Amino acid sequence: MQTHSEAPAALPDWSPDSWQRKPVTQQPVYPDPAALKNALAQLARLPPLVTSWEIENLKRQLAHAASGEMFLLQGGDCSESLEDCESNAIASKLKILLQMSLVLVQGGKKRVIRVGRFAGQYAKPRSADTETRDGVTLPSYRGDMVNRVGFTREDRVPNPDLLLRAYERSALTVNFIRALVDGGFADLHHPEYWELGFVSRSPLAAEYTKMVEAIGEALRFMETLSGGTMSDINRVDFFTSHEGLHLFYEQAQTRIPPRRHEWYNLSTHLPWIGERTRALDGAHVEYFRGIANPIGVKIGPTVTPDELLALVDVLNPHNEPGRLTLIHRFGDGRVEKCLPPLVEAIRRADRRVLWCCDPMHGNTETTADGIKTRRFDKVLGELEKSFRILTASGAVLGGVHFELTGENVTECIGGASGVTEADLGRDYRSQVDPRLNYEQAMEFALLLARLMERNM
């Protein structure tokens, strides 16, 4: 069995465009192929958004999470909006993930890997290619990278220029996050920088404040003993991720960096394959098998143990630690049936994977008024059951994958914020899937920290 350091060079039977010879789904149809070709040629010449050494650093950390030494916190918007690429929105996303990670470090006694669902989450899979309203049928909205949410022909026809706009907004987001982190925004000496406007009104404010004070006291104690400042905690690693759905976009940013021998997707650190596009003989699996990034794959109730093992063998044939994250999303009512046989199959085959729970997608429901939502208790229920199942199987739940926002939206029902079904229309902003608001996300972090502490 090869170790991480023995991972092979680029695959001889793969190229960044070999996916085009496989069955492909969830791709937009552009009416002007020449315009698409021109946009992709521009993308291919633009600088990468991330570097190969950042990617390799993340892969090493994910290997530690798979063995239980670290913990992956992956979260952010369901689908980014080009209009929301502004400083306050980006800082709010960063703040909530920093606050959640602080809680998990304190409660779980593990280093936390912070991965944002942003700087590229501009494409979304859809259940149908078209949408009909009042007798008018138009292409479905597939995210701001493809078309626009407005229901007109001009909005809905796929526009290749939006690929460049998505790249530019991703670059601006990455640059701003790096500037904040390098400038000390993530300094654990000053977590008060991360406060969001409505934190003081939350029932969780006292518990969070007490936790922050305890961390501050611990830092001061350690620095008194050492006689200096603990500079290593003035900044943190922060990584980006998105669903690698739009394969032309991903291909355009796929390169062999200098002094490397493998292909890297340099549009993000951690791309993942969605539940709808994980077909073993499909284009997405073909593309993902050839890139050196750590990758994720969403798995839902329809996957069988044999299918999962075949998928794992294709995506991580050398059993490389940190390479493959299985993001399971079954739903509170099905996780106890679906997860155990998969965990047992992976254990018996001695495959090295990181188990990460996405308790959001399997718990999506639609109200009588046609509003998509998720219930806090069901999201928590799936997370608790996943911890119990993996621990009983001798495996490790090494991460969580949330759709959340740092804003005080009303999209998910329940939790300390007290959002009811009647409240959903008050401040529902998501164009696709419902997200946890700030208070709900913080409550989850506190409850997750307790689960981690119990399973140490």
C-alpha positions in Angstrom: 0.0 0.0 0.0 1.4 3.4 -0.9 1.7 6.2 1.6 0.9 9.8 1.0 4.6 10.6 0.1 4.5 7.8 -2.5 1.5 9.1 -4.4 2.0 8.7 -8.2 2.6 11.4 -10.8 0.0 12.4 -13.4 -2.1 9.6 -14.7 -1.0 8.5 -18.2 -4.6 7.8 -19.4 -6.1 11.1 -18.2 -6.1 14.7 -19.3 -8.1 17.8 -18.1 -10.5 17.3 -21.1 -10.8 13.5 -21.0 -14.2 14.0 -19.2 -15.6 15.2 -22.5 -15.5 11.6 -23.7 -17.8 10.4 -20.9 -21.5 10.7 -20.3 -22.1 14.2 -18.7 -25.0 15.6 -16.7 -25.9 18.9 -15.1 -24.1 21.0 -17.7 -25.6 24.1 -19.3 -26.2 24.3 -23.0 -24.7 27.5 -24.5 -26.3 28.8 -27.6 -23.1 30.3 -28.9 -20.2 27.8 -28.8 -17.7 30.3 -30.1 -18.4 32.7 -27.2 -18.0 29.8 -24.7 -14.7 28.9 -26.3 -13.5 32.5 -26.1 -14.4 32.8 -22.4 -12.7 29.5 -21.6 -9.6 30.6 -23.4 -9.5 33.7 -21.3 -10.0 31.7 -18.1 -7.1 29.4 -19.0 -4.8 32.4 -19.2 -5.8 34.0 -15.9 -3.7 33.5 -12.7 -4.7 30.6 -10.4 -6.8 31.4 -7.4 -4.9 29.0 -5.0 -1.5 27.4 -5.0 -0.4 23.8 -5.1 1.4 24.1 -1.7 -1.7 25.3 -0.1 -3.6 22.4 -1.5 -0.9 19.9 -0.3 -1.1 21.6 3.2 -4.8 21.0 3.3 -4.4 17.4 2.2 -2.0 16.7 5.1 -4.4 18.3 7.6 -7.4 16.2 6.2 -5.3 13.1 6.7 -5.0 14.1 10.4 -8.8 14.6 10.5 -9.4 11.1 9.1 -7.4 9.6 12.0 -9.2 11.7 14.6 -6.4 14.2 15.3 -8.1 17.2 13.7 -11.6 18.1 12.7 -13.0 19.6 9.5 -15.4 22.5 9.6 -16.8 23.2 6.1 -19.5 25.7 5.7 -20.9 28.7 3.8 -23.5 29.6 1.3 -25.7 27.2 -0.6 -25.0 29.2 -3.7 -23.0 32.4 -3.9 -24.4 35.5 -5.6 -22.3 37.9 -7.7 -24.0 40.8 -6.1 -23.1 39.6 -2.6 -19.4 39.9 -3.3 -18.8 42.8 -0.9 -16.7 43.3 2.2 -19.4 43.0 4.9 -20.9 39.8 3.5 -17.5 38.2 3.1 -16.3 39.2 6.6 -19.6 37.9 8.1 -19.0 34.5 6.6 -15.4 34.5 7.9 -16.6 35.6 11.3 -19.1 32.8 11.8 -16.7 30.1 10.8 -14.0 31.5 13.1 -16.5 31.6 16.0 -17.7 28.1 15.3 -14.1 26.8 15.1 -13.2 28.5 18.3 -16.1 26.7 20.1 -15.0 23.4 18.5 -11.3 23.8 19.5 -12.4 24.6 23.1 -15.0 21.8 23.4 -13.4 19.1 21.2 -9.8 19.7 22.2 -8.7 19.3 18.6 -7.3 21.6 15.9 -9.9 22.6 13.4 -9.5 22.8 9.6 -11.5 25.8 8.4 -12.9 25.4 4.9 -15.4 27.9 3.4 -18.0 27.0 0.8 -17.2 30.2 -1.1 -14.9 31.8 -3.7 -16.4 29.6 -6.4 -19.8 28.2 -5.3 -21.5 29.8 -8.2 -23.0 26.8 -9.9 -25.8 24.6 -8.7 -27.3 21.3 -9.9 -31.0 21.2 -10.7 -33.6 18.5 -10.8 -35.0 19.7 -14.1 -33.5 21.5 -17.1 -36.4 23.9 -17.5 -38.8 25.8 -15.3 -42.4 26.7 -16.3 -44.4 29.6 -14.9 -47.8 30.8 -16.1 -47.3 28.7 -19.3 -43.8 30.1 -20.0 -40.9 27.6 -20.1 -37.3 28.8 -19.7 -34.0 27.2 -18.7 -33.6 26.5 -15.0 -31.5 28.8 -12.9 -28.1 27.0 -12.5 -26.3 29.6 -10.4 -24.7 33.0 -11.2 -21.8 31.3 -13.0 -24.3 30.1 -15.7 -27.4 32.4 -15.8 -29.4 34.7 -13.6 -32.3 34.1 -11.3 -34.8 36.5 -13.0 -37.5 34.8 -15.0 -36.9 36.2 -18.4 -35.3 34.7 -21.5 -32.4 37.1 -21.3 -31.8 36.1 -17.6 -32.1 32.4 -18.1 -30.1 31.8 -21.3 -26.6 30.5 -20.3 -24.1 33.3 -20.7 -20.4 32.3 -21.0 -19.3 35.8 -19.9 -20.6 34.9 -16.4 -17.8 32.4 -16.1 -15.4 35.3 -16.1 -17.5 37.2 -13.7 -17.5 34.3 -11.3 -13.8 33.9 -11.6 -13.3 37.6 -10.8 -15.6 37.6 -7.8 -13.9 34.4 -6.6 -10.5 36.1 -6.9 -11.8 39.2 -5.0 -13.2 37.0 -2.2 -10.0 35.0 -1.9 -7.9 38.1 -1.9 -10.0 39.8 0.8 -10.0 36.7 3.0 -6.3 36.4 2.8 -5.8 40.1 3.6 -8.1 39.7 6.7 -6.3 36.6 7.9 -2.8 37.9 7.3 -3.7 41.2 8.9 -4.7 39.6 12.2 -8.4 39.3 11.8 -8.2 35.7 12.9 -5.9 36.4 15.9 -7.2 34.4 18.8 -5.9 37.2 21.1 -8.8 39.3 19.8 -11.9 37.2 19.1 -13.9 40.3 19.9 -13.1 41.4 16.3 -15.5 38.6 15.2 -18.6 39.8 16.9 -21.7 40.1 14.7 -24.3 42.8 15.3 -27.0 40.7 16.9 -24.9 38.4 19.0 -25.7 40.2 22.3 -29.4 39.3 21.8 -28.8 35.6 21.4 -29.6 33.2 24.3 -26.1 31.7 23.5 -24.2 34.9 24.0 -23.4 34.3 27.7 -22.0 30.8 27.0 -20.0 32.0 24.0 -18.6 35.0 26.0 -17.6 32.7 28.8 -15.8 30.4 26.4 -13.9 33.3 24.8 -12.8 34.6 28.2 -11.5 31.1 29.2 -9.5 30.9 26.0 -8.1 34.4 26.6 -7.0 33.4 30.1 -5.4 30.3 28.8 -3.4 32.3 26.3 -2.3 34.8 28.8 -1.2 32.0 31.1 0.9 30.3 28.4 2.5 33.5 27.3 3.4 34.4 30.9 5.1 31.0 31.2 6.9 31.3 27.9 7.8 35.0 28.4 6.6 36.0 24.9 3.7 36.2 22.5 2.4 33.0 20.9 2.8 34.2 17.4 1.6 31.0 15.8 -2.0 31.8 16.8 -2.0 35.3 15.4 -3.3 33.8 12.1 -5.0 30.6 11.0 -5.1 28.6 7.8 -8.2 29.1 5.8 -9.2 27.1 2.7 -11.8 27.4 0.0 -14.1 24.8 -1.5 -16.9 24.5 -4.0 -18.8 21.8 -5.9 -16.9 21.1 -9.1 -20.0 21.0 -11.2 -19.3 23.2 -14.3 -16.6 21.0 -15.8 -15.5 23.5 -18.5 -14.8 26.1 -15.8 -12.9 23.5 -13.7 -10.9 22.4 -16.7 -9.8 25.9 -17.6 -8.1 26.3 -14.2 -6.5 22.8 -14.2 -2.7 23.0 -14.6 0.6 21.3 -13.7 2.4 24.0 -11.5 6.1 24.6 -11.7 8.2 21.8 -10.0 5.1 19.6 -9.8 4.3 16.4 -11.7 0.6 16.2 -11.2 -2.4 18.2 -12.4 -4.1 20.5 -9.9 -7.4 22.3 -10.0 -6.2 25.8 -9.0 -9.6 27.4 -8.7 -10.1 26.0 -5.2 -8.4 23.9 -2.5 -11.2 21.3 -2.0 -13.6 20.6 -4.9 -16.3 18.0 -4.4 -18.6 15.9 -6.5 -22.3 16.2 -5.9 -24.8 13.4 -5.2 -26.4 13.9 -8.6 -23.1 13.6 -10.6 -21.1 10.8 -8.9 -21.9 8.2 -11.5 -18.9 5.8 -11.7 -18.7 6.0 -15.5 -19.6 9.7 -15.7 -17.8 12.8 -16.7 -17.4 14.3 -13.2 -15.8 11.2 -11.7 -13.5 11.0 -14.8 -12.4 14.6 -14.2 -11.9 14.3 -10.5 -9.9 11.1 -10.6 -7.0 12.9 -12.4 -6.5 16.0 -10.2 -4.1 16.0 -7.2 -6.4 18.1 -4.9 -8.0 16.5 -1.9 -11.5 15.9 -3.1 -14.9 15.2 -1.6 -17.9 13.2 -2.8 -21.5 13.6 -1.6 -23.2 10.2 -0.9 -26.9 9.8 -0.3 -29.4 7.1 0.4 -29.2 5.4 -3.0 -25.5 4.4 -2.8 -24.8 0.7 -2.0 -21.6 -0.6 -0.3 -20.4 -2.1 -3.6 -21.0 1.2 -5.4 -19.2 3.2 -2.8 -16.1 0.9 -2.7 -15.9 1.1 -6.5 -16.1 4.9 -6.3 -13.5 5.0 -3.6 -11.1 2.8 -5.7 -11.5 5.0 -8.8 -11.1 8.3 -6.9 -8.3 7.2 -4.5 -6.7 4.1 -6.1 -3.5 4.4 -4.0 -5.4 4.8 -0.7 -3.7 8.1 -0.1 -4.4 9.7 3.3 -6.2 13.0 3.1 -7.2 12.5 -0.6 -10.9 11.5 -0.2 -13.6 12.9 2.0 -17.0 11.1 2.0 -19.7 13.7 2.7 -22.7 11.7 3.8 -26.2 13.2 3.5 -29.0 10.7 4.3 -31.5 12.6 6.5 -32.4 12.1 10.1 -34.9 9.4 9.3 -32.6 7.3 7.1 -29.0 7.7 8.5 -29.3 4.7 10.9 -30.3 2.4 8.0 -27.9 3.8 5.3 -24.7 4.7 7.1 -23.7 1.5 9.0 -23.3 -0.8 6.0 -21.2 1.8 4.2 -18.9 2.3 7.2 -18.5 -1.5 7.6 -17.6 -1.9 3.9 -15.0 0.8 4.1 -13.6 -0.7 7.3 -13.4 -4.2 5.9 -11.6 -3.0 2.7 -9.2 -0.9 4.9 -9.8 2.2 2.8 -8.5 5.6 4.1 -11.3 8.1 3.9 -12.5 11.1 6.0 -16.1 10.7 7.1 -17.8 14.1 7.1 -21.5 14.6 7.9 -23.7 16.9 5.9 -26.8 17.0 8.0 -28.5 19.7 5.9 -29.4 18.3 2.4 -31.1 15.1 3.5 -33.4 17.1 5.8 -34.8 19.5 3.3 -38.5 19.8 3.2 -41.2 22.0 1.6 -43.9 23.7 3.6 -47.5 23.9 2.6 -46.8 27.4 1.2 -44.1 25.9 -1.1 -41.1 27.2 0.9 -38.0 25.0 1.2 -36.7 24.7 4.8 -34.9 22.5 7.2 -35.7 21.8 10.8 -33.0 22.3 13.4 -33.9 19.2 15.4 -33.7 17.0 12.4 -30.3 18.4 11.4 -29.0 17.9 14.9 -30.6 14.4 15.0 -28.6 13.3 11.9 -25.4 14.7 13.3 -25.9 12.9 16.7 -26.7 9.6 15.1 -23.7 9.9 12.7 -21.4 10.3 15.7 -22.9 7.3 17.4 -22.8 5.0 14.4 -19.2 5.8 13.4 -17.9 5.5 17.0 -19.7 2.2 17.4 -18.0 1.0 14.2 -14.6 1.9 15.3 -14.4 4.8 12.8 -14.2 8.6 13.3 -16.5 11.4 12.3 -13.8 13.8 11.2 -15.9 16.7 9.9 -19.2 18.5 9.3 -20.5 20.2 6.2 -23.0 23.0 6.8 -24.9 25.5 4.7 -24.9 28.6 6.8 -24.6 32.4 6.8 -23.4 35.1 9.2 -26.7 36.9 8.6 -29.8 36.9 10.7 -32.0 35.2 8.0 -35.1 33.1 8.6 -34.7 30.1 6.4 -34.4 27.1 8.8 -37.0 26.3 11.5 -36.1 25.9 15.2 -33.1 26.3 17.4 -32.3 29.0 19.9 -33.3 31.8 17.5 -36.9 30.5 17.7 -37.7 30.7 14.0 -41.1 29.2 13.2 -42.7 28.2 10.0 -44.7 31.5 10.1 -41.4 33.4 10.3 -39.9 32.0 7.1 -41.2 34.8 5.0 -39.7 37.5 7.2 -36.1 37.4 6.0 -35.7 34.5 3.5 -32.9 35.4 1.1 -31.5 32.2 -0.4 -32.3 31.6 -4.1 -31.7 27.9 -3.8 -31.4 26.0 -0.4 -32.2 27.2 3.2 -29.2 28.1 5.4 -28.7 28.1 9.2 -28.6 31.7 10.4 -26.0 33.0 12.8 -27.6 32.0 16.1 -28.5 28.5 14.7 -25.0 28.0 13.5 -23.5 29.0 16.9 -25.9 26.7 18.7 -24.8 23.9 16.5 -21.2 24.6 17.2 -21.8 24.5 20.9 -23.8 21.2 20.7 -21.2 19.7 18.3 -18.5 20.6 20.7 -20.3 18.6 23.4 -20.7 15.7 21.0 -17.0 15.8 20.3 -16.1 15.9 24.0 -18.3 12.9 24.7 -16.7 10.9 21.8 -13.1 11.8 22.7 
